[in-house]
Amino acid sequence: DAGVIQSPRHEVTEMGQEVTLRCKPISGHDYLFWYRQTMMRGLELLIYFNNNVPIDDSGMPEDRFSAKMPNASFSTLKIQPSEPRDSAVYFCASSPTGHEQFFGPGTRLTVL
Amino acid sequence: TQLLEQSPQFLSIQEGENLTVYCNSSSVFSSLQWYRQEPGEGPVLLVTVVTGGEVKKLKRLTFQFGDARKDSSLHITAAQPGDTGLYLCAGAPWNTDKLIFGTGTRLQVFP
Protein backbone atom coordinates (compact mmCIF):
# COMPACT_ATOMS: atom_id res chain seq x y z
CA ASP A 1 0.00 0.00 0.00
CA ALA A 2 1.19 3.48 -0.78
CA GLY A 3 2.02 5.67 2.17
CA VAL A 4 1.46 9.39 2.45
CA ILE A 5 2.56 11.10 -0.74
CA GLN A 6 3.91 14.63 -0.80
CA SER A 7 4.96 16.83 -3.68
CA PRO A 8 7.22 18.41 -4.54
CA ARG A 9 10.06 16.85 -2.52
CA HIS A 10 12.16 19.96 -2.92
CA GLU A 11 11.14 23.53 -3.68
CA VAL A 12 13.43 26.51 -4.14
CA THR A 13 11.76 29.85 -4.67
CA GLU A 14 12.39 33.53 -4.30
CA MET A 15 10.99 35.73 -1.59
CA GLY A 16 7.53 37.00 -2.46
CA GLN A 17 6.55 34.05 -4.62
CA GLU A 18 3.59 31.80 -3.92
CA VAL A 19 4.37 28.24 -2.83
CA THR A 20 1.92 25.34 -2.88
CA LEU A 21 2.69 22.06 -1.15
CA ARG A 22 0.58 18.99 -1.84
CA CYS A 23 -0.35 15.91 0.13
CA LYS A 24 -2.21 12.69 -0.58
CA PRO A 25 -3.07 10.88 2.66
CA ILE A 26 -3.39 7.15 3.15
CA SER A 27 -6.77 5.97 1.92
CA GLY A 28 -9.25 5.51 4.76
CA HIS A 29 -7.47 7.82 7.19
CA ASP A 30 -9.85 10.47 8.53
CA TYR A 31 -7.18 12.79 9.95
CA LEU A 32 -4.61 14.87 8.11
CA PHE A 33 -1.91 16.96 9.77
CA TRP A 34 0.52 19.55 8.42
CA TYR A 35 3.79 20.07 10.32
CA ARG A 36 6.86 22.23 9.89
CA GLN A 37 10.29 21.10 11.08
CA THR A 38 13.36 23.24 11.67
CA MET A 39 16.51 22.70 13.71
CA MET A 40 15.63 25.61 15.98
CA ARG A 41 11.96 24.85 16.71
CA GLY A 42 11.71 21.14 16.04
CA LEU A 43 8.45 19.66 14.76
CA GLU A 44 5.55 22.12 14.94
CA LEU A 45 1.91 21.36 14.18
CA LEU A 46 0.48 23.92 11.77
CA ILE A 47 -3.07 22.68 11.19
CA TYR A 48 -5.07 19.48 11.18
CA PHE A 49 -8.24 18.25 9.52
CA ASN A 50 -10.80 15.64 10.50
CA ASN A 51 -13.02 14.36 7.68
CA ASN A 52 -11.82 17.23 5.48
CA VAL A 53 -12.82 19.89 8.04
CA PRO A 54 -10.13 22.09 9.64
CA ILE A 55 -10.19 21.46 13.39
CA ASP A 56 -7.25 23.40 14.79
CA ASP A 57 -5.25 25.99 12.85
CA SER A 58 -3.72 27.68 15.88
CA GLY A 59 -0.24 26.69 14.72
CA MET A 60 -0.48 28.53 11.40
CA PRO A 61 2.12 31.28 11.74
CA GLU A 62 0.22 34.08 10.06
CA ASP A 63 -2.21 34.98 7.32
CA ARG A 64 0.36 34.20 4.65
CA PHE A 65 -0.28 30.51 5.35
CA SER A 66 -3.46 28.74 4.28
CA ALA A 67 -4.48 25.10 4.00
CA LYS A 68 -7.31 23.34 2.27
CA MET A 69 -8.65 19.83 2.04
CA PRO A 70 -11.20 19.74 -0.79
CA ASN A 71 -11.67 15.97 -0.54
CA ALA A 72 -10.50 12.96 1.45
CA SER A 73 -7.58 12.25 -0.84
CA PHE A 74 -5.94 15.64 -1.26
CA SER A 75 -4.73 18.60 0.76
CA THR A 76 -2.68 21.70 0.02
CA LEU A 77 -0.63 24.08 2.13
CA LYS A 78 -0.07 27.45 0.51
CA ILE A 79 2.31 30.24 1.45
CA GLN A 80 1.72 33.61 -0.19
CA PRO A 81 3.93 35.59 -0.20
CA SER A 82 6.83 33.42 0.89
CA GLU A 83 9.66 34.75 3.07
CA PRO A 84 13.16 33.38 3.84
CA ARG A 85 12.07 32.52 7.40
CA ASP A 86 9.57 30.05 5.93
CA SER A 87 12.46 27.82 4.85
CA ALA A 88 11.93 24.45 6.53
CA VAL A 89 10.85 20.89 5.89
CA TYR A 90 7.08 20.59 5.72
CA PHE A 91 5.50 17.25 6.57
CA CYS A 92 2.04 15.92 5.97
CA ALA A 93 0.80 13.05 8.15
CA SER A 94 -2.41 11.06 8.12
CA SER A 95 -4.02 8.95 10.82
CA PRO A 96 -7.03 6.70 11.34
CA THR A 97 -7.38 7.86 14.96
CA GLY A 98 -5.51 11.14 15.26
CA HIS A 99 -2.86 9.75 17.55
CA GLU A 100 -0.96 7.15 15.52
CA GLN A 101 0.34 9.21 12.67
CA PHE A 102 1.93 8.18 9.39
CA PHE A 103 4.21 10.78 7.89
CA GLY A 104 5.06 11.55 4.30
CA PRO A 105 8.65 12.07 3.13
CA GLY A 106 8.37 15.84 3.48
CA THR A 107 8.92 18.85 1.24
CA ARG A 108 12.15 20.76 1.77
CA LEU A 109 11.37 24.41 1.09
CA THR A 110 14.07 27.00 0.53
CA VAL A 111 13.06 30.63 0.13
CA LEU A 112 15.87 32.82 -1.16
CA THR B 1 1.19 25.03 27.42
CA GLN B 2 1.97 21.34 27.27
CA LEU B 3 5.64 20.59 26.68
CA LEU B 4 7.59 17.38 26.31
CA GLU B 5 11.26 17.71 27.15
CA GLN B 6 13.64 15.04 25.92
CA SER B 7 17.09 14.29 27.27
CA PRO B 8 19.75 14.06 26.25
CA GLN B 9 19.45 16.33 23.23
CA PHE B 10 22.42 14.68 21.50
CA LEU B 11 24.05 11.31 22.04
CA SER B 12 27.09 9.82 20.30
CA ILE B 13 28.06 6.29 21.24
CA GLN B 14 29.99 3.29 19.98
CA GLU B 15 28.33 0.22 18.55
CA GLY B 16 27.45 -2.25 21.29
CA GLU B 17 26.79 0.31 24.02
CA ASN B 18 23.48 0.68 25.84
CA LEU B 19 21.60 3.96 26.12
CA THR B 20 18.45 5.47 27.57
CA VAL B 21 16.49 8.45 26.27
CA TYR B 22 14.03 10.27 28.52
CA CYS B 23 10.83 12.13 27.76
CA ASN B 24 9.34 14.26 30.54
CA SER B 25 6.35 16.51 31.01
CA SER B 26 4.32 18.11 33.77
CA SER B 27 1.17 17.14 31.88
CA VAL B 28 -0.72 13.86 31.91
CA PHE B 29 -1.24 12.10 28.59
CA SER B 30 -3.75 9.49 27.49
CA SER B 31 -1.02 7.73 25.54
CA LEU B 32 2.52 8.31 24.43
CA GLN B 33 4.35 7.35 21.27
CA TRP B 34 7.91 7.09 20.10
CA TYR B 35 8.98 7.86 16.53
CA ARG B 36 12.33 7.55 14.76
CA GLN B 37 13.29 9.85 11.93
CA GLU B 38 16.16 9.21 9.54
CA PRO B 39 17.76 11.97 7.44
CA GLY B 40 15.61 13.03 4.51
CA GLU B 41 12.57 11.10 5.69
CA GLY B 42 9.51 11.61 7.83
CA PRO B 43 9.17 10.25 11.37
CA VAL B 44 8.16 6.59 11.61
CA LEU B 45 6.05 5.32 14.48
CA LEU B 46 7.86 2.77 16.64
CA VAL B 47 5.45 2.14 19.50
CA THR B 48 2.42 3.41 21.40
CA VAL B 49 2.13 3.00 25.18
CA VAL B 50 -1.26 3.50 26.73
CA THR B 51 -1.31 2.24 30.32
CA GLY B 52 0.63 3.86 33.18
CA GLY B 53 3.63 1.67 34.02
CA GLU B 54 3.37 -0.20 30.71
CA VAL B 55 6.55 -1.69 29.26
CA LYS B 56 6.84 -2.68 25.61
CA LYS B 57 9.75 -4.33 23.87
CA LEU B 58 10.61 -4.10 20.19
CA LYS B 59 13.69 -6.28 19.60
CA ARG B 60 16.53 -4.36 21.29
CA LEU B 61 14.32 -1.37 22.17
CA THR B 62 12.42 -1.19 25.48
CA PHE B 63 9.80 1.49 26.04
CA GLN B 64 8.25 2.41 29.37
CA PHE B 65 5.35 4.71 30.23
CA GLY B 66 5.58 6.33 33.64
CA ASP B 67 3.10 5.32 36.33
CA ALA B 68 1.68 8.85 36.41
CA ARG B 69 1.48 8.98 32.59
CA LYS B 70 3.69 12.08 32.50
CA ASP B 71 6.95 10.59 31.30
CA SER B 72 8.47 7.82 29.25
CA SER B 73 11.82 6.25 28.51
CA LEU B 74 13.39 4.44 25.60
CA HIS B 75 16.23 2.03 26.29
CA ILE B 76 18.34 0.58 23.49
CA THR B 77 20.49 -2.46 24.21
CA ALA B 78 23.66 -3.07 22.20
CA ALA B 79 23.15 -0.12 19.86
CA GLN B 80 23.94 -0.58 16.18
CA PRO B 81 24.75 1.98 13.46
CA GLY B 82 21.29 1.34 12.03
CA ASP B 83 19.80 2.86 15.20
CA THR B 84 21.19 6.25 14.21
CA GLY B 85 18.49 8.89 13.84
CA LEU B 86 16.30 11.43 15.57
CA TYR B 87 14.07 9.94 18.27
CA LEU B 88 10.87 11.83 19.04
CA CYS B 89 8.37 11.16 21.78
CA ALA B 90 4.83 12.41 21.29
CA GLY B 91 2.08 12.69 23.88
CA ALA B 92 -1.64 12.54 23.23
CA PRO B 93 -3.45 14.99 25.54
CA TRP B 94 -6.87 14.02 26.84
CA ASN B 95 -9.85 15.16 24.78
CA THR B 96 -7.91 16.18 21.70
CA ASP B 97 -6.95 14.42 18.49
CA LYS B 98 -3.54 16.00 18.06
CA LEU B 99 -0.09 15.07 19.37
CA ILE B 100 2.42 17.12 21.29
CA PHE B 101 5.90 16.26 20.02
CA GLY B 102 9.00 16.29 22.19
CA THR B 103 12.14 18.27 21.55
CA GLY B 104 13.95 15.22 20.10
CA THR B 105 17.10 13.23 20.81
CA ARG B 106 19.63 12.93 18.03
CA LEU B 107 21.47 9.61 18.29
CA GLN B 108 24.65 8.72 16.42
CA VAL B 109 26.03 5.19 16.71
CA PHE B 110 29.55 4.71 15.40
CA PRO B 111 30.80 1.35 14.13
Interface residues (C-beta under 8 A of the other chain):
Chain A: V4 Y31 F33 G42 L43 L45 Y48 N50 I55 D56 F91 A93 T97 G98 H99 E100 Q101 F102 F103 G104 P105 G106
Chain B: S31 Q33 G40 E41 G42 P43 V44 L45 T48 L88 A90 A92 T96 D97 K98 L99 F101 G102 T103 G104
